[in-house]
Amino acid sequence: MQSDISVINSNYERGTCKMSEESHLTLKSLREQVYDYLRVQMNDGKIRPGLFLNLNEISQELGMSRTPLRDALFQLESEGFVKIYPRKGVMVNTLSLEKIRNIYEILGGLESAVIVLIALRFRESDADTMTKCNAMMRKALERNNYATFYSENLKFHNVYLELSDNSDLLEYIKIHKERLYDFPRNKTFVKEWELHSLDEHQTMIDLFRVGDFNGAAEYVRDVHWSFSVQERFIRKYYFAKHTELDISEEGQA
């Protein structure tokens, strides 16, 4: 199987063979592939927050010009992952406590708005799916499998989020969650926090089942995505030493 870099290289070579509409589409694909490559590097911790990127090194490693790299970096900057400094370079943004507070406020406001708007579309079967996700999350915690917990957590929220037909809003939510969880993806977690999340999820399910969508929206905004309510867990998860955290089974040697 070809590596990510070799796939990018081969696509790049094909894209330079002829100046045509097909070539234009291949170049667009290049930008997307470079973007994905850089995101994987950040998620894996190979590109660290607070450091400047070596663009020449990345360009040489990928075996291509800096044009698709530049375009991918513009997208990453628009999403808040990097900051481009003219005549200085590109720095990977750190996730500060203030930034986390802002993201929580944004996500709380957006998810609560979605809940109100999708009230007429929500069905009992959706609540059943959320219940199954919560059960899978609990089983994952029992095995200290944070990767599965994380995946099921996203599915839980997506049950009601994907009832919205506002694709721009959903993309905005997705990007901000990625800023919280994929920067890089931790192999450690705070088990007490996740157990609290399960209880909060159950409260949300109960509100959905009785048709109290305004109450569910307020609970998501004022509890589940409340920075002040979650702050003690946030400080531990993002800023404590790894030795103070629980280790996911996939992060163990």
Disulfide bonds with the S-S distance in Angstrom:
none
